[in-house]
Amino acid sequence: MTERARAFDAPVYIHEADREWVGRTAPLIEYWTGDTRQIAPGMTLIKAGTHFA
């Protein structure tokens, strides 16, 4: 994901609850908290479960 982020100069959004699973850090990784986060007009990230408690 970090290679694609660099290639497209785009951020990678990862929920804070998954921080421990990130293999390597990169400046384009943005950690977020809470149930939702708006990243652009009309685009909202949703913490949907899966890896989360």
NORZIDA-V778242 format. One record per helix or strand. SS is the DSSP state (2 for helix, 1 for strand). FROM is the first residue (numbers start at 1). LEN is the number of residues. If there is no record, write none. Layout:
SS;FROM;LEN + SS;FROM;LEN
This chain:
2;2;7 + 1;12;4 + 2;16;6 + 1;29;4 + 1;36;5 + 1;43;4
